[in-house]
Amino acid sequence: MKSKAVFAKDIRTGDRVSEVFLAAEKNLAYSQKGAPYLNLRLRDRTGELDGKVWDNALAWDKTFKKGDLIRVQARAQSFKNAIQLSIIEIGKVADREVELADFFPVAKGDLDEMFAAIRGYAAQVKTPCLAALLASFLEDEGIAALFRRAPAAKGFHHIYIGGLLEHTLSVVRLLDRAAAHYQGIDRDLLITGGILHDIGKIHEFSFDRIVEYSDAGRLIGHIVMGVEMIDRKIAAIPDFPEQMAMELRHLILSHHGVLEYGSPKRPKTLEALIVHYMDDLDAKVNAFQETIREARDDESDWTPYHRLFDRYIYKGRRAQGGDEGRRPGEPAELPGQTGNEGG
């Protein structure tokens, strides 16, 4: 096995590139004059690049498929303040020829330690029925294994192995602070909802090589799937209070906030409202941070246009400093492991 010599984050305008990438996206398109070309999204563990094949696109299209590892011969160019590879040659590469860890982004934090931090928060929940519910999830080896590895999304935030775990832990840390700040909050319900709000995502995505929606993910979605999972676990817990079950279901069903973002209900309890805003905040902060991190144009203080945010993002001096050993915004100490957090 051979490790990569050049990573996506290191490529600059004008570089000649001969390197292996994961073909994360692949689409055959046609110019206004009818000439075929290939649109590629090339990935390694440090980020992604757009790639274009202008010549012999039909022939190159037959040599590999989406999800393959490919070696490209290319020239790096600047297009709309982003690096784009103009590809001349492509060769498919066998998995055994490379170090696979070079190609799959993974959460910066240790997955086992983050899972232990989640369990630490769960141990603080004293309401017997909620404590039993959390134990039924976190002690289920099948669920725990998927929870450690699943991404949190396909194309917006925490799009890497362990992303769901990292996002969930961050949301729970925010909820812990909110519970201490506001009066009249059921902290146990808040923490339980935070831990379980995205649990359906372990089945919404497949993520062996590239993140894709499962059939159930496309047809049902993680919100309804999560409620179904919770209902099955509740059914096995004797005398689980129906009122508590209803409020927890509502929290899961409403955590996207509005109907157009997939929530069947809008938040109508304090706990549901807080979970929604903390979930939304953490997702958007991560998306901002990752966009800034992946912006490789050192001559501009702005990122390329972000389609989902419908704006350019100012990176400014933040791009010049900070701890390069951490993902932007990641605390120096593991969430849930300092002070009284995480048990």
Buried (B, 14 or more C-beta within 10 A) or exposed (E): EEEBEBBBBBBEBEBEBEBBBBBBBBEEEEEEEEEBBBBBBBBBBBBBBBBBBEBBBEEBBEEBEBBBBBBBBBBBBBEEBBBBBBBBBBEEBEEEEBEEEBBBBBBBBEBEBBBBBBBBBBBBBEBEBBBBBBBBBBEBEEBBEBBBBBBBBBEBBBBBBBBBBBBBBBBBBBBBEBBEEEEEBBBBBBBBBBBBBBBBBBBBBBBEBBBBBBEBBEEBBBBBBBBBBBEEBBEEBEEBEEEBBEBBBBBBBBBBBEEEEBBBBBBEBBBBBBBBBBBBEBBBBBBBBBBBBBBBBEEBBBBBEBEEBEEBBEBEEBBEEEEEEEBBBBEEEBBBBEEEBBE
